[in-house]
Amino acid sequence: MISAVLAGYAWDQSNPFVADAARRLDTLWALCAGASKQASAG
């Protein structure tokens, strides 16, 4: 789904990352931030 948006399908409303972009991107950011914190702590 993310790769489809990056490939240019940013207006495809059937893609959940497009249909609810703000919530999905916030969740993705939180996951990446958590992974970054774990990597730097280990």
C-alpha positions in Angstrom: 0.0 0.0 0.0 2.8 2.4 0.9 4.8 1.6 -2.2 1.7 2.2 -4.4 1.4 5.7 -3.0 5.1 6.3 -3.6 4.8 4.9 -7.1 2.2 7.7 -7.9 -1.1 6.3 -7.0 -1.8 9.0 -4.5 -5.4 9.5 -5.6 -6.5 5.9 -5.4 -9.2 6.1 -2.7 -9.3 2.2 -2.4 -5.9 2.3 -0.9 -6.2 2.7 2.9 -3.1 5.0 3.1 -4.8 7.4 0.7 -8.4 7.2 2.1 -7.3 8.0 5.7 -3.8 9.4 5.2 -3.4 11.5 8.3 -4.2 8.6 10.7 -2.2 6.0 8.7 0.9 8.3 8.4 0.7 9.2 12.1 0.7 5.4 13.0 3.6 4.8 10.5 5.6 7.6 12.1 5.0 6.3 15.6 6.1 2.8 14.5 9.3 4.2 12.9 10.0 6.4 15.9 9.6 3.4 18.3 11.9 1.2 16.1 14.5 4.0 16.0 14.4 4.3 19.8 14.9 0.6 20.2 17.8 0.5 17.8 19.6 3.3 19.6 19.0 1.7 23.0 20.4 -1.7 22.0 
